[in-house]
Amino acid sequence: MANYEADSTGIDSSTVRVLIENGEYWLTNRGDLAILDVTVRRLSERWPGARLGVLTYAPSLLRAFAPAAEPVTYRRGSRWSRSGPWWQVPAYAGPRLVGPVSAGWWAVSDRPRRYARKVRDSLRAPTAVPDETGRIPRIPMAVRDASLVLAMGGGYMTDVDPYQAHRTLDLLERAADLHIPTAMCGQGIGPLTGEHILAHAMRVLPKVDLIAVREQERGPALLRSLGVPSERVVVTGDDAVELAYGMQSDTIGTDIGVCLRVAGYSPVTDRAQDVVGRVLRGFAGTVDAGLVPLIVSEYEAEDRHSTMPLVDGFPIVRPTVGRFASARDLVSEVARCRVLVTGAYHVAVFALAQGIPVVGLSTSRYYDDKLGGLSGMFPGGVELVQLAEDGLDERLTRAIHRMWREAPGLRSDLRAQARAQVSASKQAFERVFALVESEHPHRATEQ
């Protein structure tokens, strides 16, 4: 009779299926890619034989970035993907080769595909009822076969991104109704003020088995106000901290990193942009530092359009990472820096986790909360500068000068905070694993 050995968890991991809500389906944000890297690795190490389905619009690119994961296309009725040797091609080729092909294919096929879907849906009898906002949830059928539905870390449960917030809540609600374990890890919760999104969150979030939040300033209190039991909420820090902490350099950097995010949720005036660039170039010149443009989001090249003008004309500018570079590539560039000046959240995470202090730039409550929450997790490591035009030159110069001067003394404490957050995040994942292992059939041992 055949012998079967239980793995370290005591369950047959080949029967485990984890459906992962990715939060950013186009894979254009290196902060989200860092979280994807950590999440998939942790799950595959725990359950080596498990199927890890990640919701995405870019299946080939997902395979290139995360070979251990499999794409589940976000659409109504979508099932687990079929496995086959051809799916290994993107993993071997890597994102730098797969990325341009994937982007080109979607550029030429997206409009015809949308039209075909509309025609198909118009010919079908309605199978779903619109909610109070008129939305018809598009929930993949793959959720029915999941052992766990996991909402990966991110800052999408907020007024700024109602579409993603609603579809995450839709997915979690369906899983809970099917009695499938649910968890949310590394979450940035809020601001949440809209009537419909608040009602939806209040209906769904108390059903989630575990919610790990990345900051302690606002998220836990907001979740309590929505009716989430306190024993289901834990503060861990951002899951991406682990990736950057593991890549820290032994020597302190000599450059100044910069990333400016200008978007609808992060409005920055032309004059404020000019002041930021002038101050950065002027200060870097006085300390003989190079400037390192750090590109986090490639969505419509938003970070490139906002950041590159800031370094234009400066004599020492480090090369930027390529369009389809990985999160690890960006973390390596951050390690060059002694100080980071940024209006984007995740590059600040990458810096702080390596012991590098941050000057945070904000013009909105959304970024006040994100960067303020990060400041609470890394005491003394973040100085927030509002990009209001009055006095910006002086305030920003003073902040950069202070962080440059204090960087060596802050390094050890910031790394200690990162280490503690990595530990807390891993402990939260242990609770996630237990949700599955406590109910999943254990593998029998036969002699």
DALIN-V860595 format. One record per backbone hydrogen bond with DSSP energy under -0.5 kcal/mol. NH is the residue of the N-H (numbers start at 0). CO is the residue of the C=O. E is the energy in kcal/mol with one decimal. If there is no record, write none. Layout:
{{NH	CO	E} {NH	CO	E}}
This chain:
{{3	445	-0.6} {5	3	-0.5} {6	10	-0.6} {9	6	-1.5} {11	440	-0.9} {12	10	-1.2} {14	11	-2.0} {15	12	-1.5} {17	50	-2.7} {18	16	-0.5} {18	147	-2.6} {19	17	-0.6} {19	52	-3.7} {20	18	-0.6} {20	149	-2.7} {21	19	-0.8} {26	23	-1.3} {29	295	-2.5} {32	28	-2.0} {33	29	-1.6} {34	30	-1.7} {35	31	-2.4} {36	32	-2.4} {37	33	-2.1} {38	34	-3.0} {39	35	-2.6} {40	36	-1.8} {41	37	-2.5} {42	38	-2.3} {43	39	-2.6} {44	40	-2.2} {45	41	-1.8} {46	42	-2.9} {49	46	-1.9} {50	15	-2.5} {51	49	-0.6} {52	17	-2.4} {52	50	-0.7} {53	69	-2.6} {54	19	-2.3} {55	71	-1.6} {56	24	-2.5} {57	24	-0.8} {61	57	-2.2} {62	58	-2.0} {63	59	-1.7} {64	60	-2.4} {65	61	-3.3} {68	65	-2.1} {69	51	-2.7} {71	53	-2.4} {73	55	-1.2} {74	72	-1.3} {76	138	-1.2} {77	74	-2.0} {86	83	-1.6} {87	84	-1.6} {88	85	-1.0} {90	86	-0.6} {91	87	-2.1} {92	88	-2.7} {93	89	-2.6} {96	93	-0.9} {97	93	-2.5} {98	94	-2.7} {100	96	-0.8} {101	97	-3.0} {102	98	-2.9} {103	99	-2.3} {104	100	-2.4} {105	101	-2.2} {106	102	-2.0} {107	103	-1.7} {108	104	-1.7} {109	105	-2.0} {112	108	-2.1} {113	109	-2.4} {114	110	-2.2} {115	111	-2.5} {116	112	-2.2} {117	113	-2.1} {118	114	-2.3} {119	115	-2.6} {120	116	-2.8} {121	117	-2.1} {122	118	-1.2} {122	119	-0.6} {123	119	-0.8} {123	120	-0.6} {130	134	-2.7} {133	130	-1.7} {136	134	-0.6} {138	136	-0.8} {139	137	-0.6} {141	77	-2.2} {142	139	-1.4} {143	140	-1.8} {144	141	-1.2} {145	142	-1.4} {146	16	-3.5} {147	16	-1.4} {148	180	-2.3} {149	18	-2.5} {149	147	-0.5} {150	148	-0.5} {150	182	-3.0} {151	20	-2.2} {151	149	-0.9} {153	185	-1.2} {156	187	-0.7} {157	155	-1.7} {158	190	-2.9} {160	157	-0.9} {161	158	-0.8} {164	160	-2.4} {165	161	-2.8} {166	162	-2.1} {167	163	-2.2} {168	164	-2.3} {169	165	-2.6} {170	166	-2.0} {171	167	-2.5} {172	168	-2.5} {173	169	-2.3} {174	170	-2.2} {175	171	-2.6} {176	172	-2.5} {177	173	-1.5} {178	175	-1.6} {179	174	-2.8} {180	146	-0.6} {182	148	-1.9} {183	209	-2.4} {184	150	-2.3} {186	211	-2.8} {187	153	-2.6} {188	186	-0.7} {189	156	-3.0} {189	187	-0.5} {197	193	-2.4} {198	194	-2.1} {199	195	-2.3} {200	196	-2.7} {201	197	-2.6} {202	198	-1.4} {203	199	-1.9} {204	200	-2.3} {206	203	-2.4} {207	203	-0.6} {207	204	-1.3} {208	181	-0.7} {209	181	-0.7} {210	231	-3.2} {211	183	-3.5} {212	210	-0.6} {212	233	-2.6} {213	186	-2.7} {221	217	-2.4} {222	218	-2.5} {223	219	-2.1} {224	220	-2.0} {225	221	-1.1} {226	223	-1.5} {227	222	-2.4} {231	228	-1.9} {232	229	-1.5} {233	210	-2.0} {235	212	-2.9} {235	233	-0.5} {236	212	-1.2} {240	237	-1.7} {241	238	-1.0} {243	239	-1.6} {244	240	-3.0} {245	241	-2.0} {246	243	-1.4} {247	244	-1.1} {252	336	-0.9} {253	335	-1.6} {254	335	-1.8} {255	289	-2.7} {256	254	-0.5} {256	338	-2.5} {257	291	-2.4} {258	340	-1.8} {261	259	-0.6} {262	260	-0.5} {262	265	-1.4} {265	262	-1.3} {272	268	-2.2} {273	269	-2.3} {274	270	-2.2} {275	271	-2.5} {276	272	-2.4} {277	273	-2.4} {278	274	-2.7} {279	275	-2.4} {280	276	-2.5} {281	277	-2.3} {282	278	-2.8} {283	279	-2.7} {284	280	-1.8} {285	281	-1.2} {286	282	-1.2} {287	284	-0.6} {288	283	-2.4} {290	315	-2.6} {291	255	-2.6} {292	290	-0.6} {292	317	-0.6} {293	257	-2.7} {294	292	-0.6} {295	293	-0.7} {297	27	-3.5} {300	297	-2.0} {301	298	-2.2} {302	296	-1.2} {304	300	-2.6} {305	301	-1.5} {306	302	-2.3} {307	303	-1.9} {309	306	-1.4} {310	306	-0.6} {310	307	-1.1} {311	307	-0.7} {313	310	-2.1} {316	314	-0.6} {317	290	-2.6} {324	321	-1.8} {329	325	-1.5} {330	326	-2.5} {331	327	-2.0} {332	328	-1.3} {333	329	-2.2} {334	330	-1.6} {335	332	-1.4} {336	333	-2.2} {337	254	-3.2} {338	254	-1.2} {339	356	-1.9} {340	256	-2.7} {341	339	-0.5} {341	358	-2.5} {342	258	-2.6} {347	343	-0.6} {347	344	-0.8} {348	344	-1.4} {349	345	-2.4} {350	346	-1.8} {351	347	-2.8} {352	348	-2.3} {353	349	-0.5} {353	350	-1.3} {354	351	-1.7} {355	350	-2.4} {356	337	-0.6} {356	354	-0.5} {357	380	-3.1} {358	339	-3.1} {359	357	-0.6} {359	382	-2.0} {360	341	-2.9} {361	384	-1.8} {367	363	-2.2} {368	364	-2.7} {369	365	-2.0} {370	366	-2.6} {371	367	-2.1} {372	368	-2.4} {373	369	-1.7} {374	370	-1.9} {375	371	-1.7} {376	372	-1.2} {377	373	-1.6} {380	377	-2.5} {382	357	-2.2} {383	381	-0.5} {384	359	-3.5} {385	383	-0.5} {386	361	-2.6} {391	388	-1.7} {394	390	-2.4} {395	391	-2.9} {396	392	-2.0} {397	393	-2.4} {398	394	-1.9} {399	395	-2.6} {400	396	-2.5} {401	397	-2.2} {402	398	-2.3} {403	399	-2.5} {404	400	-2.3} {405	401	-2.5} {406	402	-1.1} {409	405	-1.6} {410	406	-1.2} {413	409	-2.4} {414	410	-1.9} {415	411	-1.9} {416	412	-2.2} {417	413	-2.2} {418	414	-2.5} {419	415	-2.1} {420	416	-2.0} {421	417	-2.4} {422	418	-2.0} {423	419	-2.3} {424	420	-2.6} {425	421	-2.3} {426	422	-2.1} {427	423	-1.9} {428	424	-1.9} {429	425	-1.7} {430	426	-1.4} {431	427	-1.7} {432	428	-3.1} {433	429	-2.0} {434	430	-1.2} {434	431	-0.6} {435	431	-0.9} {435	432	-0.9} {436	432	-2.7} {437	433	-2.2} {438	435	-1.0} {439	435	-2.4} {442	9	-1.4} {445	443	-0.6}}
